[in-house]
Amino acid sequence: MISATAYDEHVEQLFEVLKRATSAVQAAGIEHRVVGGVAVFLHVSEKDPLAARMTRDIDMAVDRRDLDRIADGVRPFGFEYRHAAGVDMLVDAAKPSARSAVHLYSEAVPDFSPPVATREGVLLAPVADLVRMKLTSYRLKDRVHIQDMDAAGLITAEVEGRLPNKLRRRLAEIRSIR
């Protein structure tokens, strides 16, 4: 039988992992930002809760130099650091799975703008940084995230004005699809 609670369970599990993972890196004093679909979801839901689209995993940008500290700092929170298939991730120590892992993007986080904190204290990449990342990656899901942020009014003239010409052209292309 199909259960309507499956979605609710996924969301609860995702946010439990999000809170645990961000608590772990914050406790270790590691600069980070939640990026990807969860960050887009949280930014969009702040403006228009019904327009926010859920994702299946969590992405976090960290500084590559902090990976050893992250590996040590997450253990007390029930995570293990793994590097598999070229991807850095935090997996649940009790039930390790790459599909439900927190994926670490080992970027130079200090190059990011200051984070935006949710009411719960989760640090997100600001919209301008997410737009730049999504337009750079430009996969289908990134283009959909751009559409979601744009529809919610998050991609302002100021955000657009700070984009390099190549990314501005990509934004215009996405907007022309509607």
C-alpha positions, 0 to 999 in steps of 0.5 A, spaced: 500 500 500 502 506 498 503 511 504 502 518 504 507 519 510 513 516 506 514 523 504 514 526 511 518 521 513 524 522 508 523 530 510 524 528 518 530 524 516 533 529 512 532 534 517 535 530 522 541 529 518 542 536 517 541 538 524 546 533 526 551 534 521 551 542 522 552 541 529 558 537 528 562 541 524 559 547 528 562 544 534 568 543 531 569 550 529 569 549 522 567 554 517 561 551 512 555 553 508 549 548 506 549 549 499 545 545 494 537 543 494 537 543 501 539 551 501 535 552 495 529 549 499 530 553 505 531 560 501 525 559 497 520 556 503 522 562 507 519 567 501 513 562 499 513 555 503 508 552 497 513 553 492 519 550 495 521 543 492 524 538 497 531 534 495 534 527 497 540 529 500 545 534 503 550 538 500 555 542 504 561 546 502 567 546 506 574 548 506 579 542 503 584 544 509 579 542 514 577 535 512 581 531 517 578 536 523 571 534 520 573 527 520 575 527 527 569 532 529 563 528 526 564 521 530 561 523 536 555 525 532 554 519 529 558 520 522 564 517 519 568 521 513 568 517 507 572 519 500 569 514 495 569 515 487 572 522 488 567 524 493 568 527 500 562 525 504 559 524 511 555 517 512 551 515 518 556 510 522 550 506 524 547 505 517 552 508 512 550 509 505 553 514 499 545 515 497 543 518 504 550 521 505 552 529 507 556 530 500 562 535 502 564 540 497 571 542 498 571 549 496 575 554 499 569 557 503 572 563 505 571 565 498 564 565 500 559 571 502 558 571 510 553 565 511 545 566 512 543 563 518 536 559 519 532 560 525 535 553 527 542 556 526 543 552 520 548 556 516 546 557 508 550 559 503 547 566 501 542 566 495 547 570 490 552 564 492 547 559 490 545 562 484 553 563 482 554 555 483 547 553 480 549 557 474 556 554 473 554 547 474 548 548 470 545 541 470 538 540 469 536 540 477 541 546 477 537 550 472 530 548 476 533 550 482 534 557 479 527 557 476 525 556 483 529 561 486 527 566 481 520 565 481 520 566 489 523 573 487 530 571 490 534 573 484 534 580 484 537 585 480 543 586 485 544 578 484 543 578 477 548 584 476 554 581 480 554 575 475 559 575 470 556 575 463 557 568 461 552 566 467 548 572 466 547 569 459 545 562 462 540 566 467 537 569 461 536 562 457 533 559 463 528 565 464 526 564 456 524 557 457 518 559 461 
